[in-house]
Amino acid sequence: QLGDPLETVAGQLASAHVKTVMEIAIRLNSAGRTSTGATMIDVLQANIAAVTTLPCAHVHFHVVPMGDMDEVARRHLEELLVPQFREGLAIAASHKFLFGFEHNEPAVGLFATPERCAALLETVPGLGFVWDLNHATPEQLSAYLALAPRMTMLHVADTPLPEVNYHLPLGLGAIDFTLYCQALMEGGFHGPAILEIGGLLKSGGYGRDTDAALVDSAKRLREAINDAFGALKKLRATPEAHTDDEPPM
């Protein structure tokens, strides 16, 4: 219930065999501050009690620009955040969780291309990348998939490609999830895939994330993972080849 102590929530999650991850969505101005003047690290520190008590295996920031920013201001903000991502990694290491960032759709502009994401990952070794499948346009797909070795988590929803960011239940858009999963496995991704459906006005607004929609989407995702894993095993079916017995997602 809202207001229950973190310890109570942690106990119920553990009893239900539910593992937790944390996304921290944060709006920053061109100086890298929230509307109350906090930095990204201030916000992370404010959430450490929840991160460690629940506990959260993965924590990532999803940074969105506050108000309108031109290209120069967005690039400046990306560079301004580099030291804070490094500091976040040190905090994560001391508290034993994986730390990363999530990219945006192209219209948002901040960390919104695979090239800009790759640049941050090169500058901050050890930083994880959270890939949202429905944020990527078809033209960006191959470049994002090239980042698979640095991906620590996926956000999964459908979208009517080439339009992005609809967060539809699986099967209501145009993403070929088997194709994506096979490419991710081939690229070396191994981690959780989190359903993130419903809520946006262009996806039909609130109500898309019903229990029925989540259960159906989870079923479709498991089928896609299994189909991709099966196809990959066939491709690697040589006397010298070896694959794990379980899919990596």
C-alpha positions in Angstrom: 0.0 0.0 0.0 1.1 3.6 -0.5 2.9 4.8 2.6 4.1 1.3 3.7 7.7 1.1 4.8 10.2 0.0 2.2 10.9 -3.1 4.3 7.3 -4.2 4.1 7.3 -3.7 0.3 10.7 -5.6 0.0 9.3 -8.5 2.0 6.2 -8.8 -0.2 8.3 -8.6 -3.4 10.6 -11.3 -2.1 7.7 -13.6 -1.1 6.3 -13.2 -4.6 9.7 -13.9 -6.2 9.6 -10.5 -7.9 12.9 -8.8 -8.7 13.0 -5.0 -8.9 14.6 -2.5 -11.2 14.4 1.3 -11.0 14.0 3.9 -13.7 14.6 7.4 -12.6 12.9 9.8 -15.2 14.3 13.2 -14.7 13.9 16.6 -16.5 16.9 18.7 -16.6 17.6 22.3 -17.8 20.6 23.3 -19.8 22.6 23.6 -16.6 21.9 20.0 -15.7 19.5 20.9 -12.9 15.9 19.9 -12.0 13.2 22.5 -11.4 14.2 22.5 -7.7 17.9 22.9 -8.4 19.0 19.2 -7.9 21.6 17.5 -9.9 21.3 14.0 -11.3 23.5 12.7 -8.5 21.4 14.4 -5.9 18.4 12.6 -7.2 20.2 9.3 -7.2 21.4 9.8 -3.6 17.8 10.6 -2.6 16.7 7.2 -3.9 19.5 5.0 -2.5 17.5 3.9 0.5 14.8 2.5 -1.8 17.4 1.0 -4.2 19.2 -0.9 -1.4 16.1 -1.9 0.6 13.9 -3.3 -2.1 16.6 -4.1 -3.5 17.0 -3.0 -7.1 19.5 -4.9 -9.2 19.4 -2.3 -12.0 19.0 1.5 -11.8 19.1 3.8 -14.7 18.4 7.5 -15.6 16.1 8.5 -18.4 17.0 12.1 -18.9 14.6 14.4 -20.8 15.3 18.1 -21.6 13.3 20.6 -19.6 11.5 22.9 -22.1 12.8 23.6 -25.6 16.5 23.2 -26.2 18.3 23.7 -29.5 20.9 21.2 -30.7 23.8 23.1 -29.2 22.2 23.1 -25.8 21.4 19.4 -26.0 25.0 18.5 -26.9 26.2 20.8 -24.1 23.9 19.0 -21.6 25.1 15.6 -22.7 28.7 16.6 -22.1 27.8 18.2 -18.8 26.4 15.0 -17.5 29.5 12.8 -18.2 31.1 13.4 -14.8 27.8 12.6 -13.1 27.4 9.3 -14.9 31.0 8.5 -13.8 30.0 9.4 -10.2 26.9 7.3 -10.5 29.0 4.3 -11.5 31.0 4.7 -8.3 27.9 4.9 -6.2 26.5 1.8 -7.9 29.7 -0.1 -7.3 29.6 0.7 -3.6 26.0 -0.3 -3.3 26.2 -3.3 -5.7 23.7 -2.5 -8.4 24.1 -2.0 -12.2 23.9 1.6 -13.3 23.0 3.0 -16.8 21.0 5.4 -18.9 18.1 5.1 -21.4 18.0 6.8 -24.8 15.2 8.9 -26.2 13.2 8.9 -29.4 14.6 11.1 -32.1 12.0 13.9 -31.5 13.3 14.4 -28.0 16.8 15.1 -29.2 18.8 14.3 -26.0 20.7 11.0 -26.2 18.4 10.3 -29.1 20.7 8.6 -31.7 22.8 5.5 -31.5 25.9 7.6 -32.3 25.3 9.9 -29.3 24.7 6.9 -27.1 27.8 5.2 -28.3 29.8 8.3 -27.6 28.7 8.4 -24.0 29.4 4.7 -23.6 32.9 5.1 -25.0 33.5 8.1 -22.7 32.2 6.3 -19.6 33.4 2.7 -19.5 31.2 0.4 -17.4 28.1 2.5 -17.9 25.1 0.4 -18.9 22.7 1.1 -21.8 19.0 0.6 -21.5 17.5 0.1 -25.0 13.8 0.9 -25.6 12.9 -1.1 -28.7 10.0 1.2 -29.4 12.2 4.4 -29.3 14.3 3.2 -32.3 13.4 4.0 -35.9 14.0 1.4 -38.6 17.0 3.5 -39.9 18.6 3.4 -36.4 18.0 -0.3 -35.8 21.3 -1.8 -36.9 23.4 0.9 -35.1 21.5 0.3 -31.8 21.9 -3.4 -32.2 25.6 -2.9 -32.4 25.4 -1.6 -28.8 24.1 -4.9 -27.6 27.2 -5.8 -25.6 26.7 -2.7 -23.5 23.0 -3.2 -23.0 22.0 -4.1 -19.4 18.3 -4.0 -19.9 15.5 -3.7 -22.5 12.3 -1.9 -22.4 9.8 -3.6 -24.6 6.6 -2.3 -26.3 5.2 -2.2 -29.8 4.9 0.8 -32.1 3.5 1.3 -35.7 6.9 1.7 -37.4 8.3 3.9 -38.8 6.5 6.0 -36.1 8.0 5.4 -32.6 7.2 5.8 -28.9 3.6 4.5 -28.9 4.2 2.0 -26.1 1.5 -0.4 -27.5 0.9 -3.9 -26.2 2.8 -6.4 -28.2 1.0 -7.3 -31.4 -0.6 -4.0 -31.9 2.3 -2.4 -33.8 4.8 -3.4 -36.4 7.9 -4.6 -34.5 9.2 -8.0 -35.4 10.1 -9.1 -31.9 11.6 -12.5 -33.0 13.9 -10.7 -35.4 15.0 -8.2 -32.7 15.5 -10.9 -30.1 17.6 -13.0 -32.4 19.8 -10.0 -33.3 20.2 -9.1 -29.6 21.2 -12.7 -28.7 23.7 -12.7 -31.6 25.1 -9.4 -30.3 25.7 -10.8 -26.9 22.9 -9.3 -24.9 22.1 -11.1 -21.7 19.7 -9.4 -19.2 16.1 -8.5 -18.3 13.4 -7.4 -20.8 10.8 -5.2 -19.1 7.4 -4.7 -20.6 6.6 -0.9 -20.7 3.1 -0.6 -22.4 0.3 1.8 -22.2 -0.2 5.3 -20.8 0.7 7.6 -23.7 -2.1 9.5 -25.4 -1.0 8.3 -28.8 -1.1 4.7 -27.6 -4.7 5.1 -26.6 -4.1 6.7 -23.2 -4.4 5.1 -19.9 -5.9 1.6 -19.7 -3.6 -0.1 -22.2 -1.6 -1.6 -19.4 -4.3 -3.8 -18.1 -3.5 -7.2 -16.5 -4.9 -8.9 -19.6 -2.7 -6.8 -21.9 0.4 -7.4 -19.8 -0.2 -11.2 -19.6 -0.8 -11.4 -23.4 2.3 -9.2 -24.1 4.5 -11.3 -21.8 3.3 -14.5 -23.6 4.1 -12.9 -27.0 7.5 -11.8 -25.7 8.4 -15.3 -24.3 7.3 -16.8 -27.6 9.5 -14.4 -29.6 12.5 -15.1 -27.3 12.0 -18.9 -27.6 11.6 -18.7 -31.4 14.7 -16.5 -31.7 16.7 -18.8 -29.5 15.6 -21.8 -31.6 16.5 -20.1 -34.8 19.9 -19.2 -33.4 20.6 -22.8 -32.3 19.8 -24.0 -35.8 22.2 -21.4 -37.3 24.9 -22.6 -34.9 24.2 -26.3 -35.3 27.7 -27.4 -36.2 29.9 -30.0 -34.5 32.1 -27.2 -33.0 29.2 -24.9 -32.1 27.9 -24.5 -28.6 24.9 -22.6 -27.2 23.4 -22.4 -23.8 20.4 -24.5 -23.0 18.3 -21.5 -22.0 17.7 -18.2 -23.9 19.5 -15.2 -22.4 16.4 -13.1 -21.7 
